């Protein structure tokens, strides 16, 4: 191996090693869906424990790890003011299975999974904006 390459390797390791330990909080906020052709197994039954003040129960789910589905047991998550917990889920779309990780949705007072800004009835016709073809025109 040429001498330049022998010197470059330790230098590259010295630069890369400290970077490997950095945490990237911004990456945790990115929503990336997993798409597979393999369906998840049927959900497992989990006894839901009694409620705990200040916590919400996040049910168990099938995760995809190492080319197989792995059960992740349910757990309590600390409540976040102004947010509602949306559990992880698998949905079949176009012959494939799409996994959406559990997350906290902002400003969902009615707990329907839709942020309140999009869940209003702006024109007062009884149809929420997200379902209303003409959200600014009342009946």
NULUMTOR-186492 format. One record per residue (C-alpha): residue number from 1; residue in one letter; x, y, z. Coordinates in steps of 0.1 Angstrom, whole numbers, plus 5000, padded with zeros to 4 digits. Each point is the difference from the previous one (the first is absolute). Last residue first. Layout:
// residues N
@k = NUM, r = a, px = X, py = Y, pz = Z
...
This chain:
// residues 139
@k = 139, r = x, px = 4252, py = 5263, pz = 5026
@k = 138, r = x, px = 5031, py = 5019, pz = 5010
@k = 137, r = x, px = 5028, py = 5009, pz = 4975
@k = 136, r = x, px = 5035, py = 5003, pz = 5013
@k = 135, r = x, px = 5008, py = 4963, pz = 5004
@k = 134, r = x, px = 4988, py = 4992, pz = 4964
@k = 133, r = x, px = 5008, py = 4963, pz = 4995
@k = 132, r = x, px = 4995, py = 4994, pz = 5037
@k = 131, r = x, px = 5016, py = 4968, pz = 5014
@k = 130, r = x, px = 5032, py = 5016, pz = 5014
@k = 129, r = x, px = 4981, py = 5032, pz = 5009
@k = 128, r = x, px = 4976, py = 4982, pz = 5023
@k = 127, r = x, px = 4964, py = 4998, pz = 4988
@k = 126, r = x, px = 4973, py = 5016, pz = 5022
@k = 125, r = x, px = 4994, py = 5030, pz = 4978
@k = 124, r = x, px = 5018, py = 5024, pz = 5023
@k = 123, r = x, px = 5022, py = 5015, pz = 4973
@k = 122, r = x, px = 5034, py = 4993, pz = 5018
@k = 121, r = x, px = 4991, py = 4966, pz = 5013
@k = 120, r = x, px = 5033, py = 4991, pz = 5016
@k = 119, r = x, px = 5021, py = 4969, pz = 4997
@k = 118, r = x, px = 5029, py = 5014, pz = 4980
@k = 117, r = x, px = 5011, py = 5024, pz = 5027
@k = 116, r = x, px = 4990, py = 4974, pz = 5026
@k = 115, r = x, px = 5027, py = 4976, pz = 4990
@k = 114, r = x, px = 4984, py = 4967, pz = 4988
@k = 113, r = x, px = 5005, py = 4968, pz = 5020
@k = 112, r = x, px = 4964, py = 4999, pz = 5013
@k = 111, r = x, px = 5010, py = 5010, pz = 5035
@k = 110, r = x, px = 4974, py = 5029, pz = 5003
@k = 109, r = x, px = 5027, py = 5024, pz = 5013
@k = 108, r = x, px = 5026, py = 4991, pz = 4974
@k = 107, r = x, px = 5025, py = 5028, pz = 5003
@k = 106, r = x, px = 5032, py = 4983, pz = 4990
@k = 105, r = x, px = 5003, py = 4963, pz = 4991
@k = 104, r = x, px = 5024, py = 4979, pz = 5020
@k = 103, r = x, px = 5014, py = 4970, pz = 4982
@k = 102, r = x, px = 4998, py = 4962, pz = 4995
@k = 101, r = x, px = 5018, py = 4988, pz = 4969
@k = 100, r = x, px = 4982, py = 4997, pz = 4967
@k = 99, r = x, px = 5004, py = 4966, pz = 4983
@k = 98, r = x, px = 4989, py = 4995, pz = 4964
@k = 97, r = x, px = 4991, py = 4966, pz = 4987
@k = 96, r = x, px = 4999, py = 4995, pz = 4963
@k = 95, r = x, px = 4973, py = 4988, pz = 4975
@k = 94, r = x, px = 4991, py = 5036, pz = 4991
@k = 93, r = x, px = 4996, py = 5011, pz = 5036
@k = 92, r = x, px = 4997, py = 4978, pz = 5031
@k = 91, r = x, px = 5003, py = 5018, pz = 5033
@k = 90, r = x, px = 5023, py = 4991, pz = 5029
@k = 89, r = x, px = 4997, py = 5022, pz = 5031
@k = 88, r = x, px = 5020, py = 5017, pz = 5028
@k = 87, r = x, px = 4977, py = 5018, pz = 5025
@k = 86, r = x, px = 4991, py = 5036, pz = 4997
@k = 85, r = x, px = 5006, py = 5018, pz = 5033
@k = 84, r = x, px = 4982, py = 5034, pz = 5005
@k = 83, r = x, px = 5018, py = 5033, pz = 5005
@k = 82, r = x, px = 4992, py = 5033, pz = 5017
@k = 81, r = x, px = 5017, py = 4989, pz = 5033
@k = 80, r = x, px = 5022, py = 4970, pz = 4994
@k = 79, r = x, px = 4991, py = 4969, pz = 5021
@k = 78, r = x, px = 5028, py = 4977, pz = 5011
@k = 77, r = x, px = 4999, py = 4967, pz = 4981
@k = 76, r = x, px = 4989, py = 4967, pz = 5016
@k = 75, r = x, px = 5010, py = 4969, pz = 4982
@k = 74, r = x, px = 4989, py = 4974, pz = 4975
@k = 73, r = x, px = 5022, py = 4971, pz = 4990
@k = 72, r = x, px = 5019, py = 5001, pz = 4967
@k = 71, r = x, px = 4994, py = 4969, pz = 4980
@k = 70, r = x, px = 5027, py = 4992, pz = 4973
@k = 69, r = x, px = 4992, py = 4997, pz = 4963
@k = 68, r = x, px = 5029, py = 4987, pz = 4979
@k = 67, r = x, px = 5028, py = 5012, pz = 4977
@k = 66, r = x, px = 5023, py = 5011, pz = 5029
@k = 65, r = x, px = 4973, py = 5022, pz = 5016
@k = 64, r = x, px = 4965, py = 5008, pz = 4989
@k = 63, r = x, px = 4977, py = 5011, pz = 5029
@k = 62, r = x, px = 4968, py = 4983, pz = 5010
@k = 61, r = x, px = 4980, py = 5020, pz = 5026
@k = 60, r = x, px = 4994, py = 5004, pz = 5037
@k = 59, r = x, px = 4976, py = 5026, pz = 5013
@k = 58, r = x, px = 5011, py = 5034, pz = 5012
@k = 57, r = x, px = 4982, py = 5007, pz = 5033
@k = 56, r = x, px = 4999, py = 5037, pz = 5009
@k = 55, r = x, px = 5017, py = 5015, pz = 5031
@k = 54, r = x, px = 4995, py = 5029, pz = 5024
@k = 53, r = x, px = 4978, py = 4980, pz = 5024
@k = 52, r = x, px = 5004, py = 4963, pz = 4994
@k = 51, r = x, px = 4971, py = 4980, pz = 4984
@k = 50, r = x, px = 4995, py = 4963, pz = 5010
@k = 49, r = x, px = 5021, py = 4976, pz = 4979
@k = 48, r = x, px = 4989, py = 4990, pz = 4965
@k = 47, r = x, px = 5001, py = 4963, pz = 4996
@k = 46, r = x, px = 5018, py = 4993, pz = 4968
@k = 45, r = x, px = 4986, py = 4978, pz = 4972
@k = 44, r = x, px = 5024, py = 4997, pz = 4971
@k = 43, r = x, px = 4992, py = 5016, pz = 4967
@k = 42, r = x, px = 4998, py = 4977, pz = 4970
@k = 41, r = x, px = 5033, py = 4996, pz = 4982
@k = 40, r = x, px = 5013, py = 5028, pz = 4978
@k = 39, r = x, px = 4996, py = 4997, pz = 4963
@k = 38, r = x, px = 5031, py = 4996, pz = 4979
@k = 37, r = x, px = 5001, py = 5023, pz = 4969
@k = 36, r = x, px = 5016, py = 5027, pz = 5020
@k = 35, r = x, px = 5000, py = 5038, pz = 5002
@k = 34, r = x, px = 5014, py = 5018, pz = 5031
@k = 33, r = x, px = 4988, py = 5036, pz = 5005
@k = 32, r = x, px = 5024, py = 5027, pz = 5009
@k = 31, r = x, px = 4988, py = 5029, pz = 5022
@k = 30, r = x, px = 5029, py = 5021, pz = 5010
@k = 29, r = x, px = 5000, py = 5012, pz = 5037
@k = 28, r = x, px = 5027, py = 4975, pz = 5011
@k = 27, r = x, px = 5023, py = 5013, pz = 4973
@k = 26, r = x, px = 5000, py = 5035, pz = 5016
@k = 25, r = x, px = 5012, py = 4985, pz = 5033
@k = 24, r = x, px = 5033, py = 4988, pz = 4984
@k = 23, r = x, px = 5021, py = 4984, pz = 5027
@k = 22, r = x, px = 5037, py = 5002, pz = 4995
@k = 21, r = x, px = 5019, py = 4968, pz = 5008
@k = 20, r = x, px = 5010, py = 4992, pz = 4964
@k = 19, r = x, px = 5015, py = 5035, pz = 4996
@k = 18, r = x, px = 5027, py = 4993, pz = 5026
@k = 17, r = x, px = 5011, py = 4970, pz = 4980
@k = 16, r = x, px = 5000, py = 5016, pz = 4965
@k = 15, r = x, px = 5029, py = 5024, pz = 5004
@k = 14, r = x, px = 5024, py = 4977, pz = 5017
@k = 13, r = x, px = 4990, py = 4972, pz = 4977
@k = 12, r = x, px = 5007, py = 5021, pz = 4969
@k = 11, r = x, px = 5034, py = 5010, pz = 5015
@k = 10, r = x, px = 5008, py = 4964, pz = 5008
@k = 9, r = x, px = 4991, py = 4989, pz = 4964
@k = 8, r = x, px = 5018, py = 5029, pz = 4982
@k = 7, r = x, px = 5035, py = 4991, pz = 5013
@k = 6, r = x, px = 4999, py = 4964, pz = 4986
@k = 5, r = x, px = 4985, py = 5013, pz = 4967
@k = 4, r = x, px = 5028, py = 5025, pz = 4995
@k = 3, r = x, px = 5026, py = 4972, pz = 5007
@k = 2, r = x, px = 4987, py = 4978, pz = 4971
@k = 1, r = x, px = 4986, py = 4966, pz = 5009
